[in-house]
Amino acid sequence: MHAYYTELTADSLLHFTGDQVPTFLQGQLTCDCLQVSEALSAPGALCSTQGRVLTDCRVLQLDEGHFALRLRRDVRDMTHETLKKYAMFSRTTISERDDDWALLAVWGSDAAAALTAAIGGSPQGRDTCLRTDDLLACQADDGGEAFEIAVASAALPTLLAGLSANALVQPEAHWQQNELRRGLVRTTADLSGKHVPQVLNYDLAGLLNFRKGCYIGQEVVARLHYRGKSKRRCAVYALVEDAVVAAGDGIVNQDTERQVGSVLRVVTAEGAATLAVILITVDDSEQPLAPADVAGGSAALQPLALPYSVRGSSEAS
């Protein structure tokens, strides 16, 4: 059995209702919200006026006139406060409604089959959605091996029972590592407001749409895309040889012992190698790296192959 599932307690939904929600969100987020429907979601981000990412998100349509952002729980209140300043000029109501909905993830090579057995089908294509009376399931990858589910709380026990018949329950950290392996660097509260989207690889991961028109921070983001190239990017590494790092630690080029990056986030999952998100100069991204306090020894960080190259640049999509 190569299918796994978990409840997502570190993620949450921020709900939007009204007849102008897509238009409202279109002016706030980096993705094309006008294309969102019950059959199609959109991954994106909310930026500050300085073009720094406040949160990443996935835009969902849960029902007619009812949309939601799937985002990290630790930035939800800040996102709510930021967006409500603009919502007052639109016929849009924002709420949190924790008791009404739950979030789950299903992943693995047999994930689509497990999901089909549990709910009668699965989405067919990246960012596509399957809507039933009680839930919305979205495909989060290109290969059909990672799915996010928003489910009405009353239907959660039935869904969990259906998934348990064909998938193994795992701690949430395993899903968070799956996100990193797919090249998605989530914006936690510690990272919020500190980096432009390109540094977090959001252009490479498909969270930016450069043809959709204006949104908050768009001028800064577009200028870097069209007139420059990010000299720093995020890369994901597995820790080897019992190496230990923490957020904020310096990272050095193993050959020169020169500091070339720093750790942004560490995700530890039982039974799997610890993964670290490292902000690194692009020119050093393929060099042997180690934590600064173990310089001079063997390389202690193994780069993961992501769906994109941090040395590349996105096209104007």
Summary of the structure (lengths in Angstrom):
residues: 317
radius of gyration: 19.6
end to end distance: 37.2
largest distance: 60.9
contacts: 1056
relative contact order: 0.16
helix: 22%
strand: 32%
